[in-house]
Amino acid sequence: MVIELEKIVNDKDFKWNGFEKKRLTTIIYDSDLNFPQNQRDSLGKKYSEVESDYQYYKNIAERAEKIITIANNGYNSLWQKAKTMFNL
């Protein structure tokens, strides 16, 4: 899901406004995309598998937080969005 949200905010025709800010942040918060907690069952897994699952959810949470940061800062320029999304 975070990939689709990134596509939306990185689209050249996308414009931040109050509706889009509320819509995207609501999706992220209601889906718990910004929380890195492992949501997969860890019982019976090796440590490396649990760690891999954790890294997967951590990556998603970091990407979701970047979208929230962009929304809260009201970026409209493509360059500003790219700088925030890709740490430029």
Buried (B, 14 or more C-beta within 10 A) or exposed (E): EBEEBBEBBBEEEBEBEEEBBEEBBEBBEEBBBBBBEBEEEEEEBEEEEBEEBBEBBBEBBEBBBBBBEBBEEEBEEEEBBEEBBEEE
